[in-house]
Amino acid sequence: MKRWSHGPGGEAMTGWLGFEDDLGPKRVIHVHQPSLGLQGALVVDNVAAGPSIGGLRMAEDVTVAECFRLARAMSLKNAAAGLPHGGGKSVLRGDPKQPRENKEELIRAFACALGDVEDYIFGPDMGTDEGAMAWVKDEIGRSVGLPREVGGIPLDELGATGFGLMQAIEAAMPATDFELAGARVVIQGFGAVGMHTARFLAERGAVVIAASDSNGAVLNDGGLDVAALGDAKRQGQAVADFPGGEALDRDAVIDVDCEIWVPAARPDVIDMGNVDRLRTKLVPQGANIPITTEAEQSLHARGILCLPDFIANAGGVICAAMEYAGAGEAAAFAAIAEKIRRNTEEVLQRSRDEGTTPRAAAFRLAEERLRRAMETRRWSIF
């Protein structure tokens, strides 16, 4: 296991990794165990407010650079939400759909390799779930998003992130020219976040007309049966095979005309090469870093409202922090609603007052809170 970090006095090793600044990262760890085919990384970005919470992402193409970007997003997200936690992220290279016993061996080994990193708390993310967090807890006793059977709040099962995204959407409605009831919704990434977002929005009268996963997409202009599609997805069916709509290529959802377009999959799915294809009015970011900076600025210039990821999709980590503090499900969901609504309203007001993008306003909000936390620490950098 190789470790790269800041110096003992906190001085940044400028240029060592290429993404350091005065906010972090505190520590970058590369884990490599050839005998198991184990390759992963951890970035602990900033822990001024407390030990970092961030998900374990498992995919075949994850990189350290992506891990850092996600860790920084968690620093901003946790600071904006006023949580007593910093930001971190871990990534593990591998197929998340591999046989369960192989996946379990990799995750348990990865957790053991990071067992002494006490300023990082594992959570579920793309490719991992409550069961994976139970394996981590069994090995090192430090994870959140656990099954109920071991005292956790199963945030993916309950849809904590999707619930928070719905709160952000409702809080943003006064800044739009349409009503939520009857609004057409497209879900790009019908997984743990997208599935529950669709459910919560449908319960409020929105009409989900298209959804995609990694294999394809489905479209029904009259509205998809969200409950039936969710059941089919949980049983392993690809959305393109769902009989309640027209099968499309995966990326065709970018072209579907709608009021709300929800990116809930991988980073950078919208960039300058495809941003002009979007025909929507509101983009609440369910995934982390789903839109490049330039593309987001292009959407803003066209009058399309983007709700930044680290504001809108903070429901999962708020739930995780409440679980870590010993709270129950009701208290966790009340905190999600209160924090995300307040932050969404404040960011949009700042954006209007300052004449800037919601992301720029959100970044200033989060950075202000993060730097105030840093000022309370003896070693003020992290």
Backbone torsions as a table, in degrees:
resi	resn	phi	psi	omega
1	MET	NA	126.2	-178.4
2	LYS	-104.5	143.2	-179.2
3	ARG	-125.5	134.5	171.0
4	TRP	-123.8	137.3	-175.8
5	SER	-152.2	177.7	169.8
6	HIS	-76.4	160.8	-179.0
7	GLY	-65.1	168.7	-175.0
8	PRO	-63.0	-25.5	178.1
9	GLY	-91.4	3.1	178.5
10	GLY	91.4	2.6	-177.0
11	GLU	-71.1	136.7	-178.8
12	ALA	-74.7	137.9	176.1
13	MET	-88.2	78.1	-171.7
14	THR	-56.1	129.3	177.0
15	GLY	84.3	-6.6	-177.2
16	TRP	-62.6	-46.0	179.3
17	LEU	-112.4	-20.3	176.7
18	GLY	96.6	-3.4	179.9
19	PHE	-131.6	18.9	178.6
20	GLU	-75.7	149.9	168.8
21	ASP	-151.7	-168.8	-174.5
22	ASP	-79.1	2.2	173.5
23	LEU	-99.4	-21.4	-178.9
24	GLY	159.3	-170.5	4.3
25	PRO	-84.0	155.2	176.1
26	LYS	-72.0	-40.9	-172.8
27	ARG	-152.6	139.2	171.7
28	VAL	-126.5	128.6	-177.9
29	ILE	-126.1	129.6	175.4
30	HIS	-106.0	127.8	179.7
31	VAL	-111.4	124.7	-177.1
32	HIS	-140.9	117.5	179.4
33	GLN	-135.5	90.2	-172.4
34	PRO	-57.5	-34.4	-176.1
35	SER	-62.8	-25.6	178.3
36	LEU	-102.6	-4.3	-172.7
37	GLY	68.5	31.1	-174.8
38	LEU	-96.2	122.0	175.0
39	GLN	-142.4	122.2	-178.1
40	GLY	-157.9	179.0	-178.9
41	ALA	-151.5	152.3	173.7
42	LEU	-127.5	133.5	170.4
43	VAL	-119.6	116.2	169.8
44	VAL	-97.3	110.3	-170.2
45	ASP	-85.6	-61.0	-174.9
46	ASN	-148.5	127.5	-177.1
47	VAL	-123.2	28.4	-178.8
48	ALA	-60.3	-36.2	-177.7
49	ALA	-87.5	-12.9	-177.9
50	GLY	148.8	-179.5	-178.9
51	PRO	-58.8	143.3	-175.4
52	SER	-75.0	145.6	170.1
53	ILE	-119.3	133.1	177.1
54	GLY	-168.2	151.3	-173.9
55	GLY	-75.2	158.0	170.3
56	LEU	-95.5	112.8	-179.3
57	ARG	-99.0	131.1	178.6
58	MET	-120.0	120.6	178.1
59	ALA	-159.5	161.1	-174.9
60	GLU	-78.8	-14.3	-173.8
61	ASP	-123.9	18.9	-179.8
62	VAL	-68.8	151.3	-178.6
63	THR	-131.3	165.6	176.4
64	VAL	-64.7	-38.4	179.3
65	ALA	-62.0	-42.8	176.8
66	GLU	-63.5	-39.9	179.6
67	CYS	-60.3	-43.0	178.7
68	PHE	-63.8	-45.0	-179.6
69	ARG	-59.6	-39.9	178.8
70	LEU	-70.0	-37.7	177.4
71	ALA	-63.9	-42.1	177.5
72	ARG	-63.7	-40.0	176.1
73	ALA	-59.4	-36.2	177.9
74	MET	-70.3	-36.3	175.6
75	SER	-59.7	-46.2	179.9
76	LEU	-67.2	-42.1	-178.3
77	LYS	-62.8	-47.6	-177.4
78	ASN	-68.5	-36.8	177.4
79	ALA	-67.1	-44.8	179.9
80	ALA	-61.5	-36.3	-178.6
81	ALA	-80.0	-5.2	179.9
82	GLY	68.9	33.6	-179.1
83	LEU	-89.3	150.9	177.9
84	PRO	-82.1	46.6	-176.5
85	HIS	-144.2	149.8	173.7
86	GLY	-94.2	-168.7	-175.6
87	GLY	-112.4	137.9	175.8
88	GLY	-155.1	168.8	178.3
89	LYS	-158.3	147.8	173.7
90	SER	-129.6	148.2	179.4
91	VAL	-132.4	145.0	-178.4
92	LEU	-133.3	122.8	-179.3
93	ARG	-78.1	128.4	178.2
94	GLY	160.8	164.9	178.3
95	ASP	-81.3	115.4	-179.0
96	PRO	-66.7	-11.9	-179.8
97	LYS	-100.8	11.5	178.0
98	GLN	-66.3	166.4	179.5
99	PRO	-51.7	141.7	-173.0
100	ARG	-54.5	-42.4	-176.2
101	GLU	-65.7	-34.8	177.6
102	ASN	-69.6	-43.3	179.1
103	LYS	-63.0	-43.2	179.7
104	GLU	-61.8	-42.1	179.6
105	GLU	-61.3	-43.4	179.8
106	LEU	-64.1	-46.4	-177.2
107	ILE	-67.3	-41.0	177.6
108	ARG	-63.7	-41.5	179.5
109	ALA	-66.2	-40.4	178.7
110	PHE	-63.1	-44.6	178.5
111	ALA	-60.7	-43.3	179.6
112	CYS	-63.3	-37.8	179.0
113	ALA	-63.7	-26.1	-178.7
114	LEU	-108.4	16.4	-174.0
115	GLY	-61.9	-28.0	-177.7
116	ASP	-92.4	3.2	-179.9
117	VAL	-89.2	83.4	-170.8
118	GLU	-73.2	-12.0	178.9
119	ASP	-94.0	19.9	173.1
120	TYR	-132.8	129.3	178.0
121	ILE	-114.8	121.6	-179.5
122	PHE	-68.2	143.9	170.2
123	GLY	-139.1	168.0	178.9
124	PRO	-76.4	153.2	178.1
125	ASP	-154.4	-166.8	180.0
126	MET	-57.2	125.4	178.9
127	GLY	90.1	-6.0	176.6
128	THR	-132.1	164.8	-175.3
129	ASP	-150.0	-167.5	-178.7
130	GLU	-59.1	-39.4	179.3
131	GLY	-62.2	-41.0	178.1
132	ALA	-63.2	-37.1	178.3
133	MET	-68.4	-30.1	175.3
134	ALA	-66.2	-38.0	176.4
135	TRP	-63.0	-42.7	179.5
136	VAL	-63.0	-45.3	179.7
137	LYS	-60.6	-39.9	-180.0
138	ASP	-63.0	-33.5	-177.9
139	GLU	-83.2	-46.0	-171.6
140	ILE	-127.6	-3.8	175.8
141	GLY	70.3	22.6	-173.3
142	ARG	-141.6	87.3	177.4
143	SER	-160.3	161.8	177.8
144	VAL	-133.1	172.8	-174.1
145	GLY	74.2	35.9	-174.3
146	LEU	-84.3	161.3	172.9
147	PRO	-64.5	155.2	177.7
148	ARG	-58.3	-33.1	-174.9
149	GLU	-62.7	-20.1	177.5
150	VAL	-117.8	28.2	171.5
151	GLY	86.5	13.2	-175.7
152	GLY	-98.9	177.6	170.9
153	ILE	-113.6	106.2	-175.1
154	PRO	-70.7	84.6	-168.8
155	LEU	-62.9	-33.6	177.7
156	ASP	-72.4	-40.5	178.7
157	GLU	-62.5	-39.7	-178.3
158	LEU	-83.3	-19.6	179.8
159	GLY	82.1	40.5	-176.5
160	ALA	-60.4	-42.1	-179.4
161	THR	-68.0	-43.4	177.3
162	GLY	-62.8	-37.8	176.9
163	PHE	-62.7	-43.3	177.9
164	GLY	-65.5	-38.2	178.9
165	LEU	-63.1	-39.8	176.6
166	MET	-63.5	-38.7	176.9
167	GLN	-61.8	-41.7	178.4
168	ALA	-63.8	-41.4	179.5
169	ILE	-62.6	-46.5	179.1
170	GLU	-62.0	-40.7	179.5
171	ALA	-65.6	-26.9	-179.0
172	ALA	-86.2	-9.9	-174.9
173	MET	-55.7	-39.8	179.0
174	PRO	-61.5	-19.5	180.0
175	ALA	-91.4	4.2	-179.7
176	THR	-114.1	174.5	178.9
177	ASP	-112.2	27.0	178.3
178	PHE	-141.8	164.8	177.5
179	GLU	-98.5	150.6	179.3
180	LEU	-66.4	-43.2	177.0
181	ALA	-63.2	121.9	-179.2
182	GLY	90.1	-8.7	179.3
183	ALA	-66.3	139.2	178.2
184	ARG	-85.3	132.8	-174.1
185	VAL	-123.0	137.4	171.7
186	VAL	-117.8	131.5	179.2
187	ILE	-110.5	112.2	177.0
188	GLN	-96.4	99.5	-175.9
189	GLY	108.8	78.1	-176.1
190	PHE	-88.6	68.9	178.5
191	GLY	-118.6	-144.9	-174.5
192	ALA	-58.5	-40.1	179.9
193	VAL	-82.6	-50.7	-175.0
194	GLY	-63.5	-38.1	-178.1
195	MET	-62.7	-45.8	-178.7
196	HIS	-74.5	-33.9	175.4
197	THR	-59.7	-44.9	177.8
198	ALA	-59.1	-42.8	-179.1
199	ARG	-63.3	-47.9	-178.3
200	PHE	-65.3	-39.1	179.6
201	LEU	-69.1	-39.6	178.2
202	ALA	-62.8	-36.1	178.3
203	GLU	-63.4	-23.2	179.4
204	ARG	-100.5	14.2	171.5
205	GLY	94.9	-2.0	175.3
206	ALA	-71.1	158.7	-176.5
207	VAL	-117.4	110.7	179.0
208	VAL	-81.7	113.5	-174.5
209	ILE	-103.2	-16.7	-179.4
210	ALA	-153.3	150.3	177.6
211	ALA	-151.5	152.7	178.8
212	SER	-136.2	159.1	166.9
213	ASP	-134.7	-166.2	-174.2
214	SER	-68.5	-14.7	-175.3
215	ASN	-104.1	-14.8	-176.9
216	GLY	165.2	-163.1	-176.6
217	ALA	-146.5	166.5	177.4
218	VAL	-138.0	142.4	-177.3
219	LEU	-133.1	135.1	171.1
220	ASN	-144.1	106.8	-176.7
221	ASP	-59.4	-25.1	179.2
222	GLY	-85.1	-8.2	179.5
223	GLY	113.8	129.7	176.1
224	LEU	-79.4	151.1	171.3
225	ASP	-79.8	95.9	-172.3
226	VAL	-62.2	-41.5	-179.3
227	ALA	-63.4	-45.0	-179.9
228	ALA	-66.8	-39.4	178.1
229	LEU	-65.0	-39.6	176.9
230	GLY	-62.5	-42.8	177.7
231	ASP	-61.6	-42.9	-180.0
232	ALA	-63.8	-41.0	-179.6
233	LYS	-65.5	-42.1	178.8
234	ARG	-64.5	-24.2	177.9
235	GLN	-88.5	5.3	175.0
236	GLY	94.6	7.5	-178.7
237	GLN	-82.6	137.6	174.6
238	ALA	-71.4	146.2	-176.5
239	VAL	-64.2	-30.8	180.0
240	ALA	-65.1	-20.6	179.2
241	ASP	-90.7	-0.7	-179.3
242	PHE	-68.3	127.9	-173.9
243	PRO	-74.5	-4.9	-175.5
244	GLY	-89.8	18.8	-179.8
245	GLY	-170.3	-176.6	-179.7
246	GLU	-90.3	129.9	178.7
247	ALA	-73.8	137.0	179.1
248	LEU	-133.3	165.3	169.7
249	ASP	-65.4	154.8	-175.8
250	ARG	-54.0	-47.4	-173.9
251	ASP	-81.6	-1.9	-179.7
252	ALA	-66.7	-19.8	179.5
253	VAL	-64.5	-20.4	178.2
254	ILE	-62.5	-29.6	-174.2
255	ASP	-92.4	-2.5	-175.0
256	VAL	-78.7	123.9	180.0
257	ASP	-69.1	129.0	-176.1
258	CYS	-160.5	172.8	173.1
259	GLU	-91.9	-34.8	-176.6
260	ILE	-127.7	122.5	178.7
261	TRP	-118.7	114.7	-172.2
262	VAL	-105.8	108.1	171.8
263	PRO	-81.4	121.3	-175.8
264	ALA	-138.3	37.9	-178.1
265	ALA	-128.6	-120.3	-172.8
266	ARG	-88.9	168.3	173.9
267	PRO	-65.9	152.8	168.9
268	ASP	58.4	34.3	178.3
269	VAL	-73.5	-23.3	174.5
270	ILE	-114.4	122.2	-179.9
271	ASP	-137.3	-172.5	-177.0
272	MET	-67.7	-14.0	178.5
273	GLY	-80.1	-20.7	-177.4
274	ASN	-132.7	-2.4	-173.8
275	VAL	-60.8	-32.3	-178.5
276	ASP	-70.3	-11.5	178.5
277	ARG	-80.9	-19.3	-178.4
278	LEU	-67.9	130.1	177.0
279	ARG	-126.5	84.0	-174.7
280	THR	-149.7	-179.3	179.9
281	LYS	-121.6	-26.4	-176.2
282	LEU	-138.9	130.6	179.3
283	VAL	-124.2	90.8	174.6
284	PRO	-84.1	121.6	-168.8
285	GLN	-86.3	103.2	179.2
286	GLY	-80.8	-28.2	175.8
287	ALA	-90.3	165.2	172.7
288	ASN	-86.1	135.5	-179.7
289	ILE	42.9	53.9	-177.1
290	PRO	-81.9	-12.6	-175.4
291	ILE	-131.0	133.8	178.5
292	THR	-68.1	158.2	-178.0
293	THR	-57.9	-44.6	-178.3
294	GLU	-64.8	-40.5	179.9
295	ALA	-66.9	-38.3	179.0
296	GLU	-65.6	-38.5	175.9
297	GLN	-64.6	-36.5	177.4
298	SER	-64.2	-42.0	178.0
299	LEU	-63.2	-42.2	179.5
300	HIS	-60.9	-41.7	-179.9
301	ALA	-64.0	-28.4	178.7
302	ARG	-85.7	-0.1	179.9
303	GLY	83.6	15.8	177.2
304	ILE	-91.7	123.9	-175.2
305	LEU	-82.4	122.1	176.3
306	CYS	-108.2	127.4	174.1
307	LEU	-95.9	114.8	-172.1
308	PRO	-59.7	147.1	-177.2
309	ASP	-54.1	-48.8	-171.5
310	PHE	-76.2	-2.9	169.5
311	ILE	-99.5	-51.4	-169.4
312	ALA	-77.2	-32.4	-174.4
313	ASN	-106.9	27.5	-177.7
314	ALA	-79.3	-0.6	-176.6
315	GLY	-58.2	-38.7	-178.8
316	GLY	-64.0	-46.5	-176.9
317	VAL	-74.9	-30.3	174.0
318	ILE	-62.9	-43.8	177.1
319	CYS	-61.7	-42.7	179.9
320	ALA	-62.7	-42.8	179.8
321	ALA	-65.1	-38.7	177.9
322	MET	-65.9	-39.9	175.4
323	GLU	-60.3	-45.5	-178.8
324	TYR	-61.0	-31.6	179.4
325	ALA	-85.0	-2.1	176.6
326	GLY	93.3	11.9	-179.4
327	ALA	-79.6	163.9	177.6
328	GLY	-96.4	179.6	-175.6
329	GLU	-62.0	-44.3	-177.1
330	ALA	-61.8	-44.8	179.4
331	ALA	-65.0	-37.5	-179.6
332	ALA	-64.3	-45.5	-178.3
333	PHE	-71.4	-31.3	174.4
334	ALA	-65.1	-40.1	178.6
335	ALA	-65.8	-39.8	177.9
336	ILE	-58.5	-50.0	-177.6
337	ALA	-61.4	-46.9	-176.5
338	GLU	-64.4	-48.1	-174.8
339	LYS	-69.8	-44.3	-175.5
340	ILE	-72.2	-39.7	176.8
341	ARG	-62.1	-46.9	-179.2
342	ARG	-61.0	-47.1	-177.9
343	ASN	-66.6	-39.8	178.6
344	THR	-61.8	-46.3	179.2
345	GLU	-62.3	-42.4	-179.5
346	GLU	-66.4	-42.0	-179.9
347	VAL	-63.4	-43.8	-179.1
348	LEU	-67.9	-35.4	176.6
349	GLN	-66.8	-43.3	177.0
350	ARG	-61.9	-41.1	179.7
351	SER	-59.8	-43.3	178.9
352	ARG	-67.3	-44.8	-176.6
353	ASP	-65.8	-36.7	-174.8
354	GLU	-94.4	-7.8	-178.8
355	GLY	63.1	39.5	-176.8
356	THR	-129.5	177.4	179.4
357	THR	-72.6	153.1	174.2
358	PRO	-56.5	-34.9	179.5
359	ARG	-65.0	-43.8	179.0
360	ALA	-62.4	-41.4	177.7
361	ALA	-64.9	-41.1	179.6
362	ALA	-65.8	-40.5	179.6
363	PHE	-62.0	-42.7	179.8
364	ARG	-64.4	-40.9	177.3
365	LEU	-58.8	-49.9	-177.9
366	ALA	-67.0	-42.9	-178.6
367	GLU	-64.2	-39.1	177.7
368	GLU	-58.3	-45.8	-179.1
369	ARG	-68.8	-37.1	179.5
370	LEU	-67.0	-43.2	-179.3
371	ARG	-68.9	-33.1	175.6
372	ARG	-64.5	-38.4	175.9
373	ALA	-65.1	-40.1	-179.9
374	MET	-63.4	-33.0	-179.8
375	GLU	-67.2	-18.6	179.8
376	THR	-84.4	-9.0	-174.6
377	ARG	-96.7	147.1	178.3
378	ARG	-60.8	-47.8	174.3
379	TRP	-96.4	95.0	-162.8
380	SER	-73.0	-12.6	-177.8
381	ILE	-66.2	-50.0	-177.2
382	PHE	-129.7	NA	NA
